[in-house]
Amino acid sequence: MYDTTFNMGDFYVSALLYRHSVFEGSPVVPLLMLIHERRTTESHELLFKWFVRLTAVKVITCVVDREKAITNAVTAVMPNATIAGAVLAKLHTTDTVW
């Protein structure tokens, strides 16, 4: 799950979260965080390029809201990614994950 959850005044914090199935209860934990000034495709692409570089994963299923900059960034960096956004269109990350 990836969302720009936190508006911290002059910047945003976006979190890439995943369900860690190795641990009991499969907790949701943060994998990467992005601090950025603008909610642009280019900003989000930075995070996903780092994700690919650090993990070598090229295909994921990513749950996002309908923010176009995020969906564009995911598909630009990982063209074969599955975007599962429609399900969560009206829900906020904290309502969904926690």
Buried (B, 14 or more C-beta within 10 A) or exposed (E): BBBBBBEEEEEBEBBBBBEEEEEEEEEBEEBBEBEBEEBEBEBBBBBBBBBEEEEEEEEBEBBBBEBEBBBBBBBBBBEEBEBEBEEBEEEEBEEBBE
